[in-house]
Amino acid sequence: MILDVQNLRVEFPTRRGTLTALDGVSFSIAPGEVLGVVGESGAGKSITGMALIRLLEPPGRIAGGEVMLEGRRIDNLPHEEMRKLRGRKIGVIFQDPLTSLNPLYTIGRQLEETILTHLPMGKSEARSRALSLLREVGIPAPEARYEHYPHQFSGGMRQRVVIALALAAEPKLLIADEPTTALDVSIQAQIIALLKRIARDRGAAVMLITHDMGVIAETAQRVAVMYAGRIIEIGAAQDVIHAPKHPYTVGLMGSIPRISAQKHRLVQIEGAMPRLNAIPPGCPFNPRCPHRFDRCVVERPDLLPAGSSRAACWLHAAA
Amino acid sequence: MPLLELDGVSRDFDVSRPWLNRVIEREPRRHLRAVDRVSFAIEKGETLALVGESGCGKSTVARLIVGLYPPTEGGIAFAGRRMQMIFQDPYASLNPRWRVRDIVAEPIRFLGTSQKVDALLRQVGLSPDDGEKYPHEFSGGQRQRISIARALAGEPDFLVCDEPTSALDVSVQAQILNLMLDLQARLALTYLFISHNLAVVSQVADRVGVMYAGRIVELARSAQIFSRPRHPYTRMLLDAVPDLSRSGRARTAVAGEVPNPLALPTGCAFHPRCPYANERCRNETPPLEDGVACHAVREKRI
């Protein structure tokens, strides 16, 4: 396993009490594997990614659990060591490529700088590596684009540059937070194909955070579904998508519009996800759940085996 | 007679540099044609959807119809009673300093009836008590319900919806789309539905217009567009949609990107990305005939 997360807990202390943004999150990613993390806004997907690279917005902090990268514990590393690890061992791709690029430097300079920071290379070596990275992510005529500034690229091309930056130091773990959300569908497909190739060819572990189930279906081998700061279902992508076990996942799958020749109503889950300061006791989904029974209201379910997946739902408790 | 008819509507935007730069650098004025000779009609009670990627001109069409911009060329005829618009971002389109009751009542404030507001709130699945609250107390989906209630206040028969669910989570999106379908059935509404999401469009539209670089390239019944797309761009768009049933399989990689509207390709604007393009496509712009604007389709090459 490249990444192993055990019982991760993230808290935001506020004046009105402590909010628990992540509660007992555990998962792992193998080399060459793409793990999809899905959920609606506020479910804790991005917080999970930010906690792994220790860039939580203050006052957020890791309040418990362990994060292991290649067998080494990284959640308690001093800041300076963590800073070296980011970029070197962990590459990050964010939703908006403009926020990850410096508008005042050419993309060539930004790539070179990243390579020189992390790898023992000379300037000319760094340049040729930068060019080969640009070629690998599919930038046409990299020599000509080398001296261009970020604003001279289109959205899709910019996201490719960001991916090249994230790959600059051969990271073992790639965290991609909504990498295709800001892009048009036709460009999305290109970026997804690129991410898949990177995982396969480089044996990197990819954590793909997205709210788009379609993107997950095409990219990820395994999926973790998050709700109110917890993983409520995790399993092979095929199983979670086609035979979801948690009632929330069932509703989520039903509410996704699909291409159809007929106009019709969608399945809908009533209500909305609870805010962090009002997570109900027991199962956090119980107020919206059509299958709720007594136990759900009082006792919180852990991930239980459900078919070939695992789901945090009392329906799957051994009788 | 259709409820709304667009006849050869175009819209140019002046994107010239400032006067001094133009004089010093001897640059001419520059115009960007965001919408180019678009014609279509919407019948009473139907939903026409416009789809396309960002920058294709679909939102400009919406703004032309509601009169936020005047057209540069062409005419728009509306035979209905009243139209209203629902915007994409339910955070930006509601005044944060107003109570929900006042927001919903704004279009009818001279008629002054609080009972009307209660009924409107109930109609979109909110409770009359919610009228006393402020927008920040609501989630994105509930805010979009407030926008819909406000749009319905003036009893319009035609609603222009510009990406009404794009800012929402899927489960909330399902709630809003279902609400829109219910309201259409109950109030005999006609919708123009603008979206970049083909799957959403396939759930709500009766007819679909596909836009590319300011023009409609295909216009047909929803069932036909989604089962037998004809224009190569429509096919490409449909191939690019992530599909839950195709997990693990590669989608057809799409070549190229949307062209720069300031430097549109000659002839058919799609030709640089089109696998069927030939000499004629590079030189001659295909007109929209029989629901499709494509030389290759017309010549039966595809």
Interface residues (C-beta under 8 A of the other chain):
Chain A: E40 S41 S154 G156 M157 D184 V185 S186 I187 Q188 A189 Q190 I192 A193 K196 H211 D212 M213 G214 V215 A217 E218 Q221 A237 Q238 I241 G251 L252 M253 G254 S255 I256 P257 R258 I259 S260 A261 Q262 K263 H264 R265 L266 V267 Q268 I269 E270 A272
Chain B: T47 E53 S54 S139 G140 G141 Q142 D169 V170 S171 V172 Q173 A174 Q175 L177 N178 L181 H196 N197 L198 A199 V200 S202 Q203 V204 A205 D206 S222 A223 F226 S227 M236 L237 L238 D239 A240 V241 P242 D243 L244 S245 R246 S247 G248 R249 A250 R251 T252 A253 V254 E257 V258
